[in-house]
Each structure stands twice: as structure tokens, then as C-alpha cells.
Amino acid sequence: MEYRTLGHTDIKVSSICLGTMTWGQQNTEAEGHEQIDYALAMGINFLDTAEMYAVPPKAETQGSTERIIGTWLEKSGKRDDIILATKVAGRADFDWMRDDGAKAQQTRPQIEEAINKSLTRLKTDYIDLYQLHWPDRPMKLFGSNFSYTHISDEINRIEDILEVLGDLQKSGKVRHFGLSNETPWGIMKFLHHAEIKGLPRMVSVQNAYNLINRVYEMGSSEIYFHENVGLLAYSPLAQGYLSGKYQNGALPKGSRKELFNRLQRYETPGADNAIESYLAIAKKYGIDVSQLANQFVTTRPFVTSNIIGATTMAQLKLAVTSVDVDLTDEIVAEIEAVHARAPNVCP
């Protein structure tokens, strides 16, 4: 397992991060613990969760993933072996996350309530990486990354959010901070306010990145090279579509689409043909297509860690051992040729 530096910190994280968002809904506590044990045995030291998880978000399962990680930490006593990342929700209509029934947004009272609850569920007194799950300003997200539609000027100012984060850092509750589902403009504004006001500097951004969604490359990747804000890439398999399991209208029993019917982001015009092309490359070179997709993400120069996720141990083992795949220049050239024909079909 390769280890990479997290932003400007002295923290080394594994190039594969264990994502956990299904725990507490699709996966049981015992299955979550089994996944962590296997991940650690394979050299993974990085876990990612969020106060909102499990997904899809709902009041009944909110916080369940953090609780499962917390019971593992309590049982194992291995807190020092883990780089632990979680997230606070951004502006949303969820009215079941805060004690007063307020809709979610990143105000001082809500951020402070969120971190304290996360620490309690996780059974720890500090978070290594605390991330803003999505921008607090009103905007289109999750499938609308090509264009910006101005919705409202009503925002919690970035500098105000950073001041709250600075206080969390001074209290010892959080070591470092990151962004998630953020735009190039947003990343740079956070860095700007941090620099001019001496506030916490973001060390990472967690955005979707995979073979059929490489929007991150169109602006944000430059920020990595100039500002050292690395990508924590999520959805490397496009929520399972890049495993090929949904091709030709297939609907595997127990799959996320069969259970929740909410993966339309990956059903855009041209998506099937692009995925078929990547399936053909994997077949040509005798590589499992999910391992091809994962290793492509892991080996990009701007990726700090690839956040993999699985609901079965078989899926998890395929994802983790993808680091052993030899992604030759010839294979990458064929991937790039498909991307040139069908770029970012599922932004």
C-alpha cells in the first residue's frame, strides 16, 4: 500500500481510503467491523464517514455509520492506527439533524452541535480531517457540475465558517479541515480567506471522480499542483456502474439501484456506450473492470486517496487489491481515447 501526504500536513494516508456510507443501512455493524479489520490488515489507515450517513439520508439511520465506527474503535483500542475523516452537512432541507429542528446549514451553533455529536458517536475526542460535506451556499449539485445557476445571495460567509473551524482546531477537537463537492471558485475562496485572515487552510477536497466523470480535471486539478489541496476521490466506480453490473438494463437484487432507485446521475445519454468501451478495454487486457476503474483513479497524480466502498467482502477485496493492477501506458492511452470520444458523460 502506498502512503501519500495529506495536503500541507505531516499526515500520511493510504492511497486507498475505506468509505463507509452503507454501514447502518445496507451493512450491519458486524459487517462494518469486518471491513475495517480487513482494510487495516491490507495496509489501509484512512476511514471516511459523515454525520449524515448511512445513505440514502433519513432520520432513522442518520449517524449510524459513525456509531458503527465508534464501537469498533472502542472494541479494538486502535484509534491511533486510524486517520479518521468525517463531515458536517451543508445547507439542506433536512430538519432532523439538529436538536431544535432547524434545517441544516453551516452556522456556528450547527457546526458546534455537529462536531460534538460526531465525537460522541465515534467515541473519540478528536477528528483528523473534518470536511464540509457540500457548499453551504445555494447551488445545484450532484450531476450539475458543468454549469452554475445563481439561486440566491443568501449564504453563510466563508470567512465566518472558517472562524468556527479555527475555534474547533484550537480546542483540539479537529486537526485539519477539508472541503467536499466543492467548485474551483469555492476552493480558492476558502484558501484566500484562510491566507489573509490566518484561519485554517483546507488540505483536501472530496469530489466525485471516475472514468465517466472527470470534471475535477477542468479547473480543480490545477489547484492541487499550485496549492497542494489533494483530491479525495469518491465514487470511483460511479456507484457500481463501472463494474458493468447495470449494463443492458440489468438490476441485480440487493444493489443500490434496486433498493433505492436513485442512481439517475449515471444514466445519461451516452453513458452505456462509454461504459461498454471501458468494459471492452478491461476484457482485452484481462483485468476486472472494477479494478481497472479503481486503479485509474488511484494513479492520477492529483489524487491523495481513492475512497472505495463495498457492501460485500468480495467487492471490498477487489477494490483494495486493485492497487496491484499494472495500468500500462498502452491501457491508459486506450482509456484516454474513449474519454476523448465521450468526455464526462455523467458529471
Contacts in CASP RR format, 6 or more apart in sequence:
PFRMAT RR
TARGET T0000
AUTHOR 0000-0000-0000
METHOD contacts of the structure
MODEL  1
MEYRTLGHTDIKVSSICLGTMTWGQQNTEAEGHEQIDYALAMGINFLDTA
EMYAVPPKAETQGSTERIIGTWLEKSGKRDDIILATKVAGRADFDWMRDD
GAKAQQTRPQIEEAINKSLTRLKTDYIDLYQLHWPDRPMKLFGSNFSYTH
ISDEINRIEDILEVLGDLQKSGKVRHFGLSNETPWGIMKFLHHAEIKGLP
RMVSVQNAYNLINRVYEMGSSEIYFHENVGLLAYSPLAQGYLSGKYQNGA
LPKGSRKELFNRLQRYETPGADNAIESYLAIAKKYGIDVSQLANQFVTTR
PFVTSNIIGATTMAQLKLAVTSVDVDLTDEIVAEIEAVHARAPNVCP
1 14 0 8 1.000
1 15 0 8 1.000
1 16 0 8 1.000
1 42 0 8 1.000
1 43 0 8 1.000
1 44 0 8 1.000
1 323 0 8 1.000
2 14 0 8 1.000
2 15 0 8 1.000
2 323 0 8 1.000
3 12 0 8 1.000
3 13 0 8 1.000
3 14 0 8 1.000
3 15 0 8 1.000
3 45 0 8 1.000
4 12 0 8 1.000
4 13 0 8 1.000
4 14 0 8 1.000
4 15 0 8 1.000
4 304 0 8 1.000
4 305 0 8 1.000
5 11 0 8 1.000
5 12 0 8 1.000
5 304 0 8 1.000
6 12 0 8 1.000
6 13 0 8 1.000
6 83 0 8 1.000
6 129 0 8 1.000
6 176 0 8 1.000
6 203 0 8 1.000
6 204 0 8 1.000
6 230 0 8 1.000
6 304 0 8 1.000
7 203 0 8 1.000
7 204 0 8 1.000
7 228 0 8 1.000
7 229 0 8 1.000
7 230 0 8 1.000
7 304 0 8 1.000
8 201 0 8 1.000
8 203 0 8 1.000
8 228 0 8 1.000
9 175 0 8 1.000
9 176 0 8 1.000
9 203 0 8 1.000
11 83 0 8 1.000
11 128 0 8 1.000
11 175 0 8 1.000
11 176 0 8 1.000
12 45 0 8 1.000
13 45 0 8 1.000
13 46 0 8 1.000
13 83 0 8 1.000
13 304 0 8 1.000
13 305 0 8 1.000
14 43 0 8 1.000
14 44 0 8 1.000
14 45 0 8 1.000
14 46 0 8 1.000
14 305 0 8 1.000
15 298 0 8 1.000
15 303 0 8 1.000
15 305 0 8 1.000
15 306 0 8 1.000
15 323 0 8 1.000
16 39 0 8 1.000
16 44 0 8 1.000
16 46 0 8 1.000
16 298 0 8 1.000
16 305 0 8 1.000
16 306 0 8 1.000
16 308 0 8 1.000
16 319 0 8 1.000
16 320 0 8 1.000
16 322 0 8 1.000
16 323 0 8 1.000
17 44 0 8 1.000
17 46 0 8 1.000
17 47 0 8 1.000
17 48 0 8 1.000
17 85 0 8 1.000
17 232 0 8 1.000
17 305 0 8 1.000
17 306 0 8 1.000
17 307 0 8 1.000
17 308 0 8 1.000
18 35 0 8 1.000
18 36 0 8 1.000
18 39 0 8 1.000
18 44 0 8 1.000
18 46 0 8 1.000
18 47 0 8 1.000
18 48 0 8 1.000
18 307 0 8 1.000
18 308 0 8 1.000
18 309 0 8 1.000
19 47 0 8 1.000
19 48 0 8 1.000
19 49 0 8 1.000
19 234 0 8 1.000
19 307 0 8 1.000
19 308 0 8 1.000
19 309 0 8 1.000
20 32 0 8 1.000
20 35 0 8 1.000
20 47 0 8 1.000
20 48 0 8 1.000
20 49 0 8 1.000
20 53 0 8 1.000
20 65 0 8 1.000
20 68 0 8 1.000
20 69 0 8 1.000
20 309 0 8 1.000
21 49 0 8 1.000
21 50 0 8 1.000
21 53 0 8 1.000
21 54 0 8 1.000
21 55 0 8 1.000
21 65 0 8 1.000
21 309 0 8 1.000
22 54 0 8 1.000
22 55 0 8 1.000
22 309 0 8 1.000
22 311 0 8 1.000
23 29 0 8 1.000
23 31 0 8 1.000
23 32 0 8 1.000
23 35 0 8 1.000
23 53 0 8 1.000
23 54 0 8 1.000
23 64 0 8 1.000
23 65 0 8 1.000
23 68 0 8 1.000
23 69 0 8 1.000
24 53 0 8 1.000
24 54 0 8 1.000
24 61 0 8 1.000
24 64 0 8 1.000
24 65 0 8 1.000
24 68 0 8 1.000
25 54 0 8 1.000
25 55 0 8 1.000
25 56 0 8 1.000
25 61 0 8 1.000
25 64 0 8 1.000
26 54 0 8 1.000
26 256 0 8 1.000
26 259 0 8 1.000
26 311 0 8 1.000
27 35 0 8 1.000
27 311 0 8 1.000
29 68 0 8 1.000
29 71 0 8 1.000
32 68 0 8 1.000
32 72 0 8 1.000
33 68 0 8 1.000
33 71 0 8 1.000
33 72 0 8 1.000
33 75 0 8 1.000
34 313 0 8 1.000
35 310 0 8 1.000
35 313 0 8 1.000
35 316 0 8 1.000
36 47 0 8 1.000
36 69 0 8 1.000
36 72 0 8 1.000
36 76 0 8 1.000
38 313 0 8 1.000
38 316 0 8 1.000
38 317 0 8 1.000
38 320 0 8 1.000
39 47 0 8 1.000
39 316 0 8 1.000
39 320 0 8 1.000
40 78 0 8 1.000
40 81 0 8 1.000
40 82 0 8 1.000
42 320 0 8 1.000
42 321 0 8 1.000
44 320 0 8 1.000
45 81 0 8 1.000
45 82 0 8 1.000
45 83 0 8 1.000
46 82 0 8 1.000
46 83 0 8 1.000
46 85 0 8 1.000
46 305 0 8 1.000
47 69 0 8 1.000
47 82 0 8 1.000
47 83 0 8 1.000
47 84 0 8 1.000
47 85 0 8 1.000
48 85 0 8 1.000
48 86 0 8 1.000
48 206 0 8 1.000
48 232 0 8 1.000
48 234 0 8 1.000
48 307 0 8 1.000
49 65 0 8 1.000
49 66 0 8 1.000
49 69 0 8 1.000
49 84 0 8 1.000
49 85 0 8 1.000
49 86 0 8 1.000
49 87 0 8 1.000
49 122 0 8 1.000
50 65 0 8 1.000
50 66 0 8 1.000
50 86 0 8 1.000
50 87 0 8 1.000
50 89 0 8 1.000
50 131 0 8 1.000
50 133 0 8 1.000
51 62 0 8 1.000
51 63 0 8 1.000
51 66 0 8 1.000
51 86 0 8 1.000
51 87 0 8 1.000
51 88 0 8 1.000
51 89 0 8 1.000
51 97 0 8 1.000
51 114 0 8 1.000
51 117 0 8 1.000
51 118 0 8 1.000
51 133 0 8 1.000
52 62 0 8 1.000
52 63 0 8 1.000
52 87 0 8 1.000
52 89 0 8 1.000
52 94 0 8 1.000
52 97 0 8 1.000
52 133 0 8 1.000
53 61 0 8 1.000
53 62 0 8 1.000
53 63 0 8 1.000
53 64 0 8 1.000
53 65 0 8 1.000
53 66 0 8 1.000
54 61 0 8 1.000
54 63 0 8 1.000
54 64 0 8 1.000
54 65 0 8 1.000
56 260 0 8 1.000
56 262 0 8 1.000
57 94 0 8 1.000
58 96 0 8 1.000
59 96 0 8 1.000
62 96 0 8 1.000
62 97 0 8 1.000
63 121 0 8 1.000
66 86 0 8 1.000
66 118 0 8 1.000
66 121 0 8 1.000
66 122 0 8 1.000
67 121 0 8 1.000
67 122 0 8 1.000
69 84 0 8 1.000
69 122 0 8 1.000
70 121 0 8 1.000
70 122 0 8 1.000
70 123 0 8 1.000
70 124 0 8 1.000
71 123 0 8 1.000
73 79 0 8 1.000
73 82 0 8 1.000
73 122 0 8 1.000
73 123 0 8 1.000
73 124 0 8 1.000
74 123 0 8 1.000
79 124 0 8 1.000
82 128 0 8 1.000
83 128 0 8 1.000
83 129 0 8 1.000
84 122 0 8 1.000
84 124 0 8 1.000
84 127 0 8 1.000
84 128 0 8 1.000
84 129 0 8 1.000
85 127 0 8 1.000
85 128 0 8 1.000
85 129 0 8 1.000
85 130 0 8 1.000
85 131 0 8 1.000
85 232 0 8 1.000
86 118 0 8 1.000
86 122 0 8 1.000
86 127 0 8 1.000
86 129 0 8 1.000
86 130 0 8 1.000
86 131 0 8 1.000
87 130 0 8 1.000
87 131 0 8 1.000
87 132 0 8 1.000
87 133 0 8 1.000
87 180 0 8 1.000
87 206 0 8 1.000
88 106 0 8 1.000
88 110 0 8 1.000
88 111 0 8 1.000
88 114 0 8 1.000
88 115 0 8 1.000
88 118 0 8 1.000
88 130 0 8 1.000
88 131 0 8 1.000
88 132 0 8 1.000
88 133 0 8 1.000
89 97 0 8 1.000
89 104 0 8 1.000
89 114 0 8 1.000
89 133 0 8 1.000
89 134 0 8 1.000
90 104 0 8 1.000
90 105 0 8 1.000
90 106 0 8 1.000
90 132 0 8 1.000
90 133 0 8 1.000
90 134 0 8 1.000
90 135 0 8 1.000
90 136 0 8 1.000
91 103 0 8 1.000
91 104 0 8 1.000
91 105 0 8 1.000
91 106 0 8 1.000
91 134 0 8 1.000
91 135 0 8 1.000
91 136 0 8 1.000
91 137 0 8 1.000
91 138 0 8 1.000
91 156 0 8 1.000
92 103 0 8 1.000
92 104 0 8 1.000
92 105 0 8 1.000
93 103 0 8 1.000
93 104 0 8 1.000
94 103 0 8 1.000
94 104 0 8 1.000
95 101 0 8 1.000
95 102 0 8 1.000
95 103 0 8 1.000
95 104 0 8 1.000
97 104 0 8 1.000
97 114 0 8 1.000
98 104 0 8 1.000
98 110 0 8 1.000
98 113 0 8 1.000
99 113 0 8 1.000
102 110 0 8 1.000
104 110 0 8 1.000
105 136 0 8 1.000
105 156 0 8 1.000
106 132 0 8 1.000
106 136 0 8 1.000
106 156 0 8 1.000
106 161 0 8 1.000
106 164 0 8 1.000
107 156 0 8 1.000
108 160 0 8 1.000
108 164 0 8 1.000
111 161 0 8 1.000
111 164 0 8 1.000
111 165 0 8 1.000
111 168 0 8 1.000
112 164 0 8 1.000
112 168 0 8 1.000
115 127 0 8 1.000
115 130 0 8 1.000
115 168 0 8 1.000
115 173 0 8 1.000
115 174 0 8 1.000
118 127 0 8 1.000
119 125 0 8 1.000
119 126 0 8 1.000
119 127 0 8 1.000
119 173 0 8 1.000
125 173 0 8 1.000
126 172 0 8 1.000
126 173 0 8 1.000
126 174 0 8 1.000
126 175 0 8 1.000
127 173 0 8 1.000
127 174 0 8 1.000
127 175 0 8 1.000
128 175 0 8 1.000
128 176 0 8 1.000
129 175 0 8 1.000
129 176 0 8 1.000
129 177 0 8 1.000
129 178 0 8 1.000
129 203 0 8 1.000
129 204 0 8 1.000
130 165 0 8 1.000
130 168 0 8 1.000
130 174 0 8 1.000
130 176 0 8 1.000
130 177 0 8 1.000
130 178 0 8 1.000
131 177 0 8 1.000
131 178 0 8 1.000
131 179 0 8 1.000
131 180 0 8 1.000
131 204 0 8 1.000
131 206 0 8 1.000
132 161 0 8 1.000
132 177 0 8 1.000
132 178 0 8 1.000
132 179 0 8 1.000
132 180 0 8 1.000
132 182 0 8 1.000
133 180 0 8 1.000
133 181 0 8 1.000
134 141 0 8 1.000
134 180 0 8 1.000
134 181 0 8 1.000
134 182 0 8 1.000
135 141 0 8 1.000
135 181 0 8 1.000
135 182 0 8 1.000
135 183 0 8 1.000
135 186 0 8 1.000
136 155 0 8 1.000
136 156 0 8 1.000
136 161 0 8 1.000
137 152 0 8 1.000
137 155 0 8 1.000
137 156 0 8 1.000
138 151 0 8 1.000
138 152 0 8 1.000
138 154 0 8 1.000
138 155 0 8 1.000
139 148 0 8 1.000
139 149 0 8 1.000
139 151 0 8 1.000
140 147 0 8 1.000
140 148 0 8 1.000
140 149 0 8 1.000
140 151 0 8 1.000
141 181 0 8 1.000
142 181 0 8 1.000
142 265 0 8 1.000
143 265 0 8 1.000
143 346 0 8 1.000
143 347 0 8 1.000
144 347 0 8 1.000
145 183 0 8 1.000
145 213 0 8 1.000
145 215 0 8 1.000
145 347 0 8 1.000
146 215 0 8 1.000
146 344 0 8 1.000
146 347 0 8 1.000
148 183 0 8 1.000
158 186 0 8 1.000
158 189 0 8 1.000
158 190 0 8 1.000
158 193 0 8 1.000
159 193 0 8 1.000
159 197 0 8 1.000
159 199 0 8 1.000
162 190 0 8 1.000
162 193 0 8 1.000
162 194 0 8 1.000
162 197 0 8 1.000
162 199 0 8 1.000
162 200 0 8 1.000
163 199 0 8 1.000
165 174 0 8 1.000
165 177 0 8 1.000
165 199 0 8 1.000
165 200 0 8 1.000
166 199 0 8 1.000
166 200 0 8 1.000
168 174 0 8 1.000
169 175 0 8 1.000
169 176 0 8 1.000
169 177 0 8 1.000
169 200 0 8 1.000
176 200 0 8 1.000
176 203 0 8 1.000
177 200 0 8 1.000
177 201 0 8 1.000
177 202 0 8 1.000
177 203 0 8 1.000
178 202 0 8 1.000
178 203 0 8 1.000
178 204 0 8 1.000
178 205 0 8 1.000
178 206 0 8 1.000
179 186 0 8 1.000
179 187 0 8 1.000
179 190 0 8 1.000
179 202 0 8 1.000
179 204 0 8 1.000
179 205 0 8 1.000
179 206 0 8 1.000
179 229 0 8 1.000
180 205 0 8 1.000
180 206 0 8 1.000
180 207 0 8 1.000
180 232 0 8 1.000
181 206 0 8 1.000
181 207 0 8 1.000
181 208 0 8 1.000
182 190 0 8 1.000
182 205 0 8 1.000
182 207 0 8 1.000
183 220 0 8 1.000
184 219 0 8 1.000
184 220 0 8 1.000
184 222 0 8 1.000
184 223 0 8 1.000
187 202 0 8 1.000
187 205 0 8 1.000
187 220 0 8 1.000
187 223 0 8 1.000
187 227 0 8 1.000
187 229 0 8 1.000
188 223 0 8 1.000
188 227 0 8 1.000
190 202 0 8 1.000
191 201 0 8 1.000
191 202 0 8 1.000
191 223 0 8 1.000
191 227 0 8 1.000
191 229 0 8 1.000
193 199 0 8 1.000
194 200 0 8 1.000
194 201 0 8 1.000
194 202 0 8 1.000
195 201 0 8 1.000
202 229 0 8 1.000
203 228 0 8 1.000
203 229 0 8 1.000
203 230 0 8 1.000
204 229 0 8 1.000
204 230 0 8 1.000
204 231 0 8 1.000
204 232 0 8 1.000
204 304 0 8 1.000
205 220 0 8 1.000
205 229 0 8 1.000
205 230 0 8 1.000
205 231 0 8 1.000
205 232 0 8 1.000
206 231 0 8 1.000
206 232 0 8 1.000
206 233 0 8 1.000
206 234 0 8 1.000
206 307 0 8 1.000
207 215 0 8 1.000
207 216 0 8 1.000
207 220 0 8 1.000
207 231 0 8 1.000
207 232 0 8 1.000
207 233 0 8 1.000
207 234 0 8 1.000
208 215 0 8 1.000
208 216 0 8 1.000
208 233 0 8 1.000
208 234 0 8 1.000
208 235 0 8 1.000
209 216 0 8 1.000
209 231 0 8 1.000
209 233 0 8 1.000
209 234 0 8 1.000
209 235 0 8 1.000
209 236 0 8 1.000
209 297 0 8 1.000
209 300 0 8 1.000
209 303 0 8 1.000
210 233 0 8 1.000
210 235 0 8 1.000
210 236 0 8 1.000
210 237 0 8 1.000
210 238 0 8 1.000
210 242 0 8 1.000
210 293 0 8 1.000
210 297 0 8 1.000
211 238 0 8 1.000
211 242 0 8 1.000
211 274 0 8 1.000
211 278 0 8 1.000
211 293 0 8 1.000
211 296 0 8 1.000
211 335 0 8 1.000
211 338 0 8 1.000
211 339 0 8 1.000
212 238 0 8 1.000
212 241 0 8 1.000
212 242 0 8 1.000
212 266 0 8 1.000
212 271 0 8 1.000
212 274 0 8 1.000
212 275 0 8 1.000
212 342 0 8 1.000
212 344 0 8 1.000
212 345 0 8 1.000
212 346 0 8 1.000
213 235 0 8 1.000
213 238 0 8 1.000
213 344 0 8 1.000
213 346 0 8 1.000
213 347 0 8 1.000
214 339 0 8 1.000
214 343 0 8 1.000
214 344 0 8 1.000
215 344 0 8 1.000
215 347 0 8 1.000
216 231 0 8 1.000
216 233 0 8 1.000
216 302 0 8 1.000
220 231 0 8 1.000
221 231 0 8 1.000
221 302 0 8 1.000
223 229 0 8 1.000
224 230 0 8 1.000
224 231 0 8 1.000
224 302 0 8 1.000
225 302 0 8 1.000
230 302 0 8 1.000
230 303 0 8 1.000
230 304 0 8 1.000
231 300 0 8 1.000
231 302 0 8 1.000
231 303 0 8 1.000
231 304 0 8 1.000
232 303 0 8 1.000
232 304 0 8 1.000
232 305 0 8 1.000
232 307 0 8 1.000
233 297 0 8 1.000
233 300 0 8 1.000
233 303 0 8 1.000
233 305 0 8 1.000
233 306 0 8 1.000
233 307 0 8 1.000
234 307 0 8 1.000
236 242 0 8 1.000
236 293 0 8 1.000
236 294 0 8 1.000
236 297 0 8 1.000
236 298 0 8 1.000
236 306 0 8 1.000
236 307 0 8 1.000
236 308 0 8 1.000
237 243 0 8 1.000
237 290 0 8 1.000
237 293 0 8 1.000
237 294 0 8 1.000
237 308 0 8 1.000
237 319 0 8 1.000
238 266 0 8 1.000
238 293 0 8 1.000
238 346 0 8 1.000
239 256 0 8 1.000
239 263 0 8 1.000
239 265 0 8 1.000
239 266 0 8 1.000
240 246 0 8 1.000
240 255 0 8 1.000
240 256 0 8 1.000
240 266 0 8 1.000
240 290 0 8 1.000
241 263 0 8 1.000
241 266 0 8 1.000
241 271 0 8 1.000
241 275 0 8 1.000
241 346 0 8 1.000
242 275 0 8 1.000
242 278 0 8 1.000
242 289 0 8 1.000
242 290 0 8 1.000
242 293 0 8 1.000
243 289 0 8 1.000
243 290 0 8 1.000
243 293 0 8 1.000
244 275 0 8 1.000
244 279 0 8 1.000
244 289 0 8 1.000
244 290 0 8 1.000
245 252 0 8 1.000
245 255 0 8 1.000
246 252 0 8 1.000
246 255 0 8 1.000
246 257 0 8 1.000
246 263 0 8 1.000
246 266 0 8 1.000
247 272 0 8 1.000
247 275 0 8 1.000
247 276 0 8 1.000
247 279 0 8 1.000
248 272 0 8 1.000
251 257 0 8 1.000
251 258 0 8 1.000
252 258 0 8 1.000
256 262 0 8 1.000
256 263 0 8 1.000
257 263 0 8 1.000
265 346 0 8 1.000
266 346 0 8 1.000
268 345 0 8 1.000
268 346 0 8 1.000
269 345 0 8 1.000
270 342 0 8 1.000
270 345 0 8 1.000
271 345 0 8 1.000
271 346 0 8 1.000
273 342 0 8 1.000
274 338 0 8 1.000
274 341 0 8 1.000
274 342 0 8 1.000
274 345 0 8 1.000
277 338 0 8 1.000
277 341 0 8 1.000
277 342 0 8 1.000
278 289 0 8 1.000
278 292 0 8 1.000
278 293 0 8 1.000
278 335 0 8 1.000
278 338 0 8 1.000
279 289 0 8 1.000
281 292 0 8 1.000
281 331 0 8 1.000
281 334 0 8 1.000
281 335 0 8 1.000
281 338 0 8 1.000
282 288 0 8 1.000
282 289 0 8 1.000
282 291 0 8 1.000
282 292 0 8 1.000
283 289 0 8 1.000
284 334 0 8 1.000
285 292 0 8 1.000
285 331 0 8 1.000
287 325 0 8 1.000
287 331 0 8 1.000
288 318 0 8 1.000
290 315 0 8 1.000
290 318 0 8 1.000
290 319 0 8 1.000
290 322 0 8 1.000
291 318 0 8 1.000
291 319 0 8 1.000
291 321 0 8 1.000
291 322 0 8 1.000
291 325 0 8 1.000
292 322 0 8 1.000
292 325 0 8 1.000
292 327 0 8 1.000
292 331 0 8 1.000
294 306 0 8 1.000
294 308 0 8 1.000
294 319 0 8 1.000
294 322 0 8 1.000
294 325 0 8 1.000
295 322 0 8 1.000
295 323 0 8 1.000
295 325 0 8 1.000
295 327 0 8 1.000
296 327 0 8 1.000
296 332 0 8 1.000
296 335 0 8 1.000
297 303 0 8 1.000
297 306 0 8 1.000
298 306 0 8 1.000
298 322 0 8 1.000
298 323 0 8 1.000
299 327 0 8 1.000
308 316 0 8 1.000
308 319 0 8 1.000
308 320 0 8 1.000
308 322 0 8 1.000
309 315 0 8 1.000
309 316 0 8 1.000
309 319 0 8 1.000
310 316 0 8 1.000
310 318 0 8 1.000
310 319 0 8 1.000
END
